[in-house]
Amino acid sequence: MHFSIPDTQTLTDESGSAFTVFNIHVNGVFHCAVRYRQLYDFQEQLKKEFTAPVLPPFPPKKLLSLTPVQLEERRSMIEKFVQIISQNPQIANSNIFNGFFLSAQQETQQEDPEKVNLDVFLMNGRKVTVSILSTDQTDDVLESVASQIELSDDFVYYFGLYLVKKEDDGDNSIVRKLQDFESPFISLKAATKNGVHRIVLRKSYWDPSYDDDLIEDRTAMNLLYVQVVSDIERGWVVVSKDQHKQLAVLQQRGSKKEYLRLARTFKFYGFIQFKPCTTDYPDADNRVVVSAGNRELNFRIQVSSDQVKEGSFKVTRMRCWRITTILPELTNGEERNSTNEKTYKPSLEIAFEYLIAKDTLKWITIFSDQAILVSMCLQGMVDELIMKKAGRRIKKPQDRSKAVQRNFLKRDGSNKMNRQVSDGSAENDENITAVQKAKGSVKKISDKLSSVSVKTSSKTSKNDLPEYTENEAFSGAIGDDDL
């Protein structure tokens, strides 16, 4: 997850009094706007739940109004606080964390709980309509969809809910995987303000060997089948003319299992392909098509009008990666907020430090508005690799402890709003999910490496911070044998 607080804005309450809120973005998208006292109450709840060494410093209370310099210092400290705790799997998977950001999203979007119908699409365009509360979190909605299509509990979390945007050329592009601290209904409603979006169910694992777990289950196998057909039709999977003919014969026979087994032998099976973008590898300003899968990033670089070169970068040889957000200049004293987010859309890039040769590391940069999605794919592949090496399994619905009540301090400070959170309470050895345990191995390196550091880019406005967020949480988590 990539958290940032690029700026603040001034709002007024019902009495006309002004107050400052911090605009929190998650994975490149505006998520919520919260006051300092809400964040202070949030960290106080965390302090009661988790031991002190786990939590980074939080800016102290001030008796007097803050100067612009002091406000910027507070914003920077809060941003670093949120970034660091989001890298701690014990905190990031807790009901306090999920409940706070879910409730903050609800308050920011002024969404009261109500019964609604939500359309979720399969990869073949089939629509599954589920009846939910508008404030239900992602895992609740995913389980509702799984129940509706009769997907076995064993395989629910082999899949995920993704926000997909319809582009101007008619193609669909994946924006991001929805997280459990957000409401799919609210997130879809907010995204729709900036174009046509839909929520899509697709597999969320990377290792093709997991297909073997699903292929004997009718519903899971059908989900895999429609996704592979879609990926082949979009050109994400490389298929020759003869192979197309073989697939067509299998489709006519209704031989879906054989179709899947054959498709698994094709290049780029199970990869996500990103929109064409540019890279500085091997030279500056090269057009490239990037795909993620099979524990690697694949580059197809347009080196000339009639020549394409291909290269693969293994995840196990990436020491770290960072995302850079470049915010455009604001005009006429405007404040950046959710209403002008589209006008002042930031540009994004992701850079990874790669072991090109023994003892030789090189930074390689991708300039793409899907940089956050690239980062999430890298993190997903690393998480899965560590999980498999630890002998853990993908979680199941029964691993979640539901119906937990948590308090949320509203902006006005006069009320506490109870939110029913469907995540686990404080973990113990029995109820930590497999993914959480696997991520624990990443946390062990936090003593010798900074999980998150912030750097300033000269390419950005002096008013726009933070521009560089470097996430080295996975550095050193994979042993030398993997290199």
Secondary structure, 3 states (H helix, E strand, C coil): CCEEEEEEEEEECCCCCEEEEEEEEECCEEEEEECHHHHHHHHHHHHHHCCHHHCCCCCCCCCCCCCHHHHHHHHHHHHHHHHHHHCCHHHHCCHHHHHHHHHHHHHHCCCCCCEEEEEEECCCCCEEEEEEECCCCHHHHHHHHHHHCCCCHHHHHHEEEEEEEECCCCCEEEEEECCCCCCHHHHHHHHHHHCCEEEEEEECCCCHHHHHHHCCCHHHHHHHHHHHHHHHHCCCCECCHHHHHHHHHHHHHCCHHHHHHHHCCCECCCCEECCCEEECCCCCCEEEEEEEECCEEEEEEEEECCEEEEEEEEHHHEEEEEEEEECCCCCCCCCCCCCCCCCCCCEEEEEEEEEEECCEEEEEEEECCCHHHHHHHHHHHHHHHHHHHCCCCCCCHHHCCCCEEEEEECCCCCCEEEEEECCCCCCCCCCCCHHHHHHHHHHHHHHCCCCEEEECCCCCCCCCCCCEEEECCCCCCCCHHHC
